[in-house]
Amino acid sequence: MSKPLADRVAIVTGASRGIGKGVALRLAADGAKVVLASRKAPALQKVADEIKALGGEALVVPTHVGQPDQIKPLVDQTLAAFGRIDIVVNNAATNPIFGPIMFADLPAVQKIMEVNLYSAFLLSKACLETMQKAKYGKIINMASMAGLHPSPGMGAYSISKAALIMLTKVMAAEWGVFGIRANAVAPGLVKTDFSQVLWNTDDILKAALAKQAVAGLAEPQDIVGAAAWLAGPESDFVTGHVLVVDGGSSI
Ligand SMILES: NC(=O)c1ccc[n+]([C@@H]2O[C@H](COP(=O)([O-])OP(=O)(O)OC[C@H]3O[C@@H](n4cnc5c(N)ncnc54)[C@H](OP(=O)(O)O)[C@@H]3O)[C@@H](O)[C@H]2O)c1
C-alpha cells in the first residue's frame, strides 16, 4: 500500500521534542519529507537521525519562530531542498508567565503572541504562494483547550491560543479557494516539558485527571494521530475545524 503522505513535504515547528517531535516522526512514517524547525539544532538533528534510521527524509532548519526574519529562510531552505510545501504544522509555543493577567507585563505577553500566534500567521502566509501554485495545502495549528476555555494562571497563553483558533478559521475561510485547508488541534493536558509545572503539581494533576472521561495523563502520542489525520487525504473536506483531543475533560 502506498503511504498517505508520499511525495508530500511538511514543515513542523517545535519538532525537537514533545508533541511536535511525535508529529514529525508520524508524518515521516506516513511518507512525507519533513522539515524540522525549532531553536536548537542538536535536538532537531537527533529527530532527523531517527527519521532517517526509519528510512524517511528530514531536513533540519534551526528557527526561532518568534523572530519574523527567520521565517523566510525556513521556507526558502525547504523549497531549495524539496521544491514544494504541502503541510505546515504550527506547533511551537511558549508560556513564560504564570499567574493572574493583572500581573502580566507587556513584554511577556508580546513574546507569547510572537511565538504562539504571529509565527503561525507569518509562516502560513510565507507558504501561501507555493501552496497557491500547487492548488493544495494543509495548515495545522496546535492550539489548546486553553484557547476554548480560560486556563487558570495562563491567561495570556489562553488569549494567544484563542486567537490562533480564529486565525485558523480565517485562513480556512479565505484560502479554501486556493485548495488550502486550515485546521486546529486542541489538546488538553499532555505530559511534556512544556506542561511539567502542571502535571508535576499533585493538586493540578488530580483536578485535571478528575475532569477526564478517559483515564490517564495524555502522552504526545495521544495527540499525534489527530494531526496526522488532518495532514492526510482523508480529511480533505475538513477545514476551519478545531479537533479537541482532551480525554473528554471538556464534556
Ligand atoms: N503539553 C500540553 O499539556 C499541551 C496542551 C495543549 C496544547 N499544547 C501545545 O502543544 C504544542 C507543543 O507543546 P509541547 O507540550 O509538545 O511542548 P514541548 O515538549 O516543550 O516542545 C515545545 C517545542 O517548541 C519549540 N519551541 C519553543 N519556543 C520556540 C521558538 N521560539 N521557536 C521555535 N521553536 C520553539 C521547542 O524547541 P526549542 O526549545 O529547541 O526551540 C520544542 O521543540 C504547543 O503549541 C503547546 O501550546 C500543549
The ligand as an SDF file (V2000), in Angstrom:
LIG
                    3D

 48 52  0  0  0  0  0  0  0  0999 V2000
    1.7050   19.8250   26.8270 N   0  0  0  0  0  0  0  0  0  0  0  0
    0.4550   20.2190   26.9780 C   0  0  0  0  0  0  0  0  0  0  0  0
   -0.2110   19.9570   28.0140 O   0  0  0  0  0  0  0  0  0  0  0  0
   -0.2260   20.9810   25.8720 C   0  0  0  0  0  0  0  0  0  0  0  0
   -1.6060   21.1620   25.9470 C   0  0  0  0  0  0  0  0  0  0  0  0
   -2.2520   21.8640   24.9560 C   0  0  0  0  0  0  0  0  0  0  0  0
   -1.5340   22.3710   23.8840 C   0  0  0  0  0  0  0  0  0  0  0  0
   -0.1780   22.1870   23.8400 N   0  0  0  0  0  0  0  0  0  0  0  0
    0.5250   22.7650   22.7010 C   0  0  0  0  0  0  0  0  0  0  0  0
    1.2710   21.7660   22.0440 O   0  0  0  0  0  0  0  0  0  0  0  0
    2.3690   22.3770   21.3640 C   0  0  0  0  0  0  0  0  0  0  0  0
    3.6390   21.6270   21.6640 C   0  0  0  0  0  0  0  0  0  0  0  0
    3.9020   21.6950   23.0470 O   0  0  0  0  0  0  0  0  0  0  0  0
    4.6190   20.5290   23.8430 P   0  0  0  0  0  0  0  0  0  0  0  0
    3.7930   20.2830   25.0390 O   0  0  0  0  0  0  0  0  0  0  0  0
    4.9700   19.4180   22.9410 O   0  0  0  0  0  0  0  0  0  0  0  0
    5.9280   21.3210   24.3390 O   0  0  0  0  0  0  0  0  0  0  0  0
    7.4730   20.9110   24.4340 P   0  0  0  0  0  0  0  0  0  0  0  0
    7.6500   19.4600   24.5990 O   0  0  0  0  0  0  0  0  0  0  0  0
    8.0460   21.8170   25.4550 O   0  0  0  0  0  0  0  0  0  0  0  0
    8.0250   21.3220   22.9900 O   0  0  0  0  0  0  0  0  0  0  0  0
    7.9950   22.6560   22.5740 C   0  0  0  0  0  0  0  0  0  0  0  0
    8.6990   22.7580   21.2340 C   0  0  0  0  0  0  0  0  0  0  0  0
    8.6210   24.1000   20.7740 O   0  0  0  0  0  0  0  0  0  0  0  0
    9.9320   24.5620   20.4620 C   0  0  0  0  0  0  0  0  0  0  0  0
    9.9960   25.9900   20.6570 N   0  0  0  0  0  0  0  0  0  0  0  0
    9.7550   26.6950   21.7850 C   0  0  0  0  0  0  0  0  0  0  0  0
    9.9110   28.0070   21.5520 N   0  0  0  0  0  0  0  0  0  0  0  0
   10.2620   28.1320   20.2470 C   0  0  0  0  0  0  0  0  0  0  0  0
   10.5680   29.2280   19.4090 C   0  0  0  0  0  0  0  0  0  0  0  0
   10.5610   30.4810   19.8560 N   0  0  0  0  0  0  0  0  0  0  0  0
   10.8920   28.9790   18.1180 N   0  0  0  0  0  0  0  0  0  0  0  0
   10.9220   27.7230   17.6420 C   0  0  0  0  0  0  0  0  0  0  0  0
   10.6290   26.6460   18.3740 N   0  0  0  0  0  0  0  0  0  0  0  0
   10.3120   26.8550   19.6770 C   0  0  0  0  0  0  0  0  0  0  0  0
   10.8600   23.7530   21.3730 C   0  0  0  0  0  0  0  0  0  0  0  0
   12.1860   23.6200   20.8610 O   0  0  0  0  0  0  0  0  0  0  0  0
   13.4000   24.6280   21.1950 P   0  0  0  0  0  0  0  0  0  0  0  0
   13.3890   24.8370   22.6640 O   0  0  0  0  0  0  0  0  0  0  0  0
   14.5990   23.9290   20.6710 O   0  0  0  0  0  0  0  0  0  0  0  0
   13.1160   25.8670   20.4030 O   0  0  0  0  0  0  0  0  0  0  0  0
   10.1660   22.3960   21.3220 C   0  0  0  0  0  0  0  0  0  0  0  0
   10.5280   21.7160   20.1510 O   0  0  0  0  0  0  0  0  0  0  0  0
    2.3780   23.8390   21.8150 C   0  0  0  0  0  0  0  0  0  0  0  0
    1.7410   24.6280   20.8310 O   0  0  0  0  0  0  0  0  0  0  0  0
    1.5340   23.8290   23.0850 C   0  0  0  0  0  0  0  0  0  0  0  0
    0.9160   25.0800   23.3150 O   0  0  0  0  0  0  0  0  0  0  0  0
    0.4900   21.5010   24.8100 C   0  0  0  0  0  0  0  0  0  0  0  0
  1  2  1  0
  2  3  2  0
  2  4  1  0
  4  5  1  0
  4 48  2  0
  5  6  2  0
  6  7  1  0
  7  8  2  0
  8  9  1  0
  8 48  1  0
  9 10  1  0
  9 46  1  0
 10 11  1  0
 11 12  1  0
 11 44  1  0
 12 13  1  0
 13 14  1  0
 14 15  2  0
 14 16  1  0
 14 17  1  0
 17 18  1  0
 18 19  2  0
 18 20  1  0
 18 21  1  0
 21 22  1  0
 22 23  1  0
 23 24  1  0
 23 42  1  0
 24 25  1  0
 25 26  1  0
 25 36  1  0
 26 27  1  0
 26 35  1  0
 27 28  2  0
 28 29  1  0
 29 30  1  0
 29 35  2  0
 30 31  1  0
 30 32  2  0
 32 33  1  0
 33 34  2  0
 34 35  1  0
 36 37  1  0
 36 42  1  0
 37 38  1  0
 38 39  2  0
 38 40  1  0
 38 41  1  0
 42 43  1  0
 44 45  1  0
 44 46  1  0
 46 47  1  0
M  CHG  2   8   1  16  -1
M  END
$$$$
